[in-house]
Amino acid sequence: MAAPLTTFPEEDKCPKVCNDIGAFKKAAKSPEQALEEIKNAQENIGQEPNSPQEHTSTNVEEPESTRPPPSGEEYLSDLKPGQDGKVDWTPLGNMTGTRPAVNKYSISRYSLSEWRKHNEKVLDPEVINESNIVDYNAKTSIMQAFGNIDKQQGENTKRLKQKARDIFRWKVEVEKACKAITEEVEMLEIERQRLKGASRVLMLPESISKECLDLRSNRFQPELVSDLAEQELIKEMNLVSEVRANLKNTLDKIEEQMAINKAAKHRIEYDWCDKAMAYNTEAINLGLNTKSNTILFRPGSTRFGDYTAPLEYWEYFCRENVQNCEAARQKSADLRGSLNAILVNGGRKLRNQADRTDMALAETVAITSELCTKLEETLRNTLQRIADMEALIDDLKDSVRKMDAAMKLAQTRLDNRNNWRPHGESVRDQPHLGLIDEVKKIHETVTSLLGQLRNAERVREDLMKKRIELERDIASKRKTLNIDRERCGMVRSHYPSASELAGY
């Protein structure tokens, strides 16, 4: 595991600065004390008496360390004032003044002590020592400065690497979230198109049910009954309306979720672009060094940006952005799962209702067909009975006509006996009574036959009415069969399957 960015190496490889040399050497005396000592020395020199023996002695010289500093009168006894009357030059003077007189045999301008002081000053090693100290301190400072800078650059490079790793880690997380939300948007769009397709397919069952109800409304008056098939068709219409309303509500939810997903996708893509740019920036910074050709002085760079945020806020923002994107994706996935259940359940319900409707229609067709068969059988029997009645009527009419001949015969005999027998012969004998009884019997028989004829004609009329009614009912049943079996069957043969109703 990488060490924290705030840690520093324990060993410092930079050389230590010498604290006893040069600019780092602590002075033994303060400047005030040194000036006081110089002033006291000058006062002591001014108070010492001038000894001619010491100044005139040329053979014995005291060491420079014990000899007092020479004066102008010691070496230049014949010094006279210049043209301006002033003598302001002395060996101790540090300014240009009147020089000793120069004769025609010498060009000497300086005294021996002055010459010696000049040599001492030239040969003084203090400047050399100071230069050595300054050189050591400067090199040490350079080494320390470059060591500190290299150390600081190394630590900042480690911090930049750690930051680049953090950015790359979050960039990978954001990229995964962006890829997931993009796939979710695509899948939700597929489900949305599937839902729209299911809504379009749902128009077909609705039109089929409506068409079947319209066709069944064209049945004849006796067949306009609220049978099981019509009840199932009405249930089918209500179920289609219910499923359509459910799909519409689901489509509205999907549209709303699609807007949320696209907004989350936009935010996560924007965040990914920011992290990609930040990572590229850190990579460029890690690739830079002191020998790079692209480094420049950038005045004003030692400041924070206008929209700089704390590190904690950056971590919180990255985490919250990814979590919000994941929450939107999870909500969209749940909605897709519920959509699939809604479509499958709706398609299954519609298909089951369609099967029940088809079964009701088939049952109605079977009952109507059976009834139509019975009506046709009854019609055949009725026609047969009508034919029998017509034959019976013909027989009765023929019998009545035959009774006319018997009546004529009996009445003619009676008339002949009444009109053609003489006075004494016109008696009420048995033949005459028999003829009267025969007329009476014939009259009763004819009356009975006429009654039977009237009954037969009445029954024939009833049979004719029955025939008309049967034919009308058979026509109604046949039209109902044509509507239920042929036309409704043909229309309902285009009813979509459960997979089509589910949007597949």
Secondary structure, DSSP 8 states (H G I E B T S, - for coil): ----TT---S---S----SSSGGGS--SS-HHHHHHHHHHHHHHHHHS---HHHHH--S----TTTS----HHHH-TT----TTS-----TT--S--------TT----S-HHHHHHHHHHHH-THHHHHHHHHHHHHHHHHHHHHHHHHHHHHHHHHHHHHHHHHHHHHHHHHHHHHHHHHHHHHHHHHHHHHHHHHHHHTHHHHHHHHHHHHHHTTS-GGG----HHHHHHHHHHHHHHHHHHHHHHHHHHHHHHHHHHHHHHHHHHHHHHHHHHHHHHHHHHHH--TT-SS----TT-SS--TT---HHHHHHHHHHHHHHHHHHHHHHHHHHHHHHHHHHHHHHHHHHHHHHHHHHHHHHHHHHHHHHHHHHHHHHHHHHHHHHHHHHHHHHHHHHHHHHHHHHHHHHHHHHHHHHS-TTT----HHHHHHHHHHHHHHHHHHHHHHHHHHHHHHHHHHHHHHHHHHHHHHHHHHHHIIIIIIHHHHHTT---HHHHTT-
